[in-house]
Amino acid sequence: MGQYGTPFLIMAFFVGATSASFYGWFPLYFPELFPTRMRATGQGLAYNFGRIFAAGGALIQGQLVASLGGSYARAGAIVTLVYVVGMAAIWLAPETKDKPLP
């Protein structure tokens, strides 16, 4: 019980890489989406919208745990599905490669 197995460590690596990768991706992608006069505002709203979304998730997390019979593990597994939604939604984002900045 006090040791971490190999499967856990492998999954922890992938979860960490997935959840932290946006810190490197956002500064590269967002400036290309907004014209210069509104670039800072657009980047700020786009970046911080995730925090607003997370605050809503924190407020409903207790209800989710209660509806799953007190299982934090199941509630956590359901909450992590937001990354799957994000990975699917990125394919709908505009392509900015080889296009001039607005």
C-alpha positions in Angstrom: 0.0 0.0 0.0 2.9 2.3 0.7 4.6 1.9 -2.7 3.7 3.1 -6.2 3.6 0.5 -8.9 4.9 1.0 -12.4 1.4 1.4 -14.0 0.7 4.2 -11.5 3.9 6.0 -12.3 3.4 5.7 -16.1 -0.2 7.1 -15.8 1.0 9.9 -13.5 3.6 10.9 -16.1 0.9 11.1 -18.9 -1.6 12.9 -16.7 1.1 15.4 -15.7 2.3 15.9 -19.3 -1.3 16.4 -20.5 -2.4 18.8 -17.7 0.8 20.9 -17.9 1.3 21.0 -21.6 -0.9 24.1 -22.1 1.6 26.3 -20.3 3.9 26.0 -23.3 1.2 25.9 -26.0 -0.9 28.9 -25.1 1.9 31.6 -25.5 2.6 30.3 -28.9 -0.9 29.9 -30.2 -3.0 32.7 -28.7 -1.0 35.7 -30.1 -1.8 34.4 -33.6 -5.5 34.5 -33.1 -6.0 38.1 -32.1 -5.2 41.4 -33.8 -2.6 43.5 -32.2 -5.0 46.1 -30.7 -6.8 43.4 -28.7 -4.1 40.7 -28.3 -3.6 41.1 -24.5 -7.3 41.1 -23.8 -8.0 38.1 -26.0 -5.1 36.1 -24.5 -6.1 37.0 -21.0 -9.7 36.0 -21.5 -8.9 32.8 -23.3 -6.2 31.8 -20.7 -8.3 32.6 -17.7 -11.6 31.2 -18.9 -10.2 27.8 -17.8 -9.9 29.1 -14.2 -13.6 30.2 -14.3 -14.5 26.8 -15.6 -12.5 25.1 -12.9 -14.2 27.2 -10.2 -17.5 25.9 -11.4 -16.2 22.3 -11.3 -15.0 22.8 -7.7 -18.5 23.9 -6.7 -20.2 20.9 -8.2 -17.5 18.4 -7.1 -19.1 17.8 -3.7 -22.4 17.0 -5.4 -20.7 14.6 -7.8 -19.0 12.7 -4.9 -22.3 12.5 -3.1 -24.1 11.1 -6.1 -21.4 8.5 -6.5 -21.8 7.2 -3.0 -18.8 9.1 -1.6 -16.3 7.8 -4.1 -13.6 10.4 -4.6 -11.8 8.1 -7.1 -14.9 7.8 -9.4 -15.6 11.5 -9.1 -11.9 12.3 -10.0 -12.0 10.0 -12.9 -15.1 11.7 -14.3 -13.6 15.2 -13.8 -10.5 14.2 -15.8 -12.6 13.6 -18.9 -12.5 17.4 -19.4 -9.0 16.8 -20.9 -10.5 14.4 -23.5 -13.0 17.1 -24.4 -10.2 19.6 -24.8 -8.2 17.3 -27.0 -11.2 16.8 -29.3 -12.1 20.5 -29.4 -8.6 21.5 -30.5 -9.3 20.1 -33.9 -12.0 22.7 -34.3 -9.6 25.6 -33.7 -8.3 27.7 -36.6 -5.0 26.7 -38.2 -2.5 29.6 -38.0 0.6 28.0 -39.6 2.2 30.1 -42.3 -0.4 32.9 -41.9 0.6 36.4 -41.1 -0.3 37.8 -37.7 -3.6 39.9 -37.8 
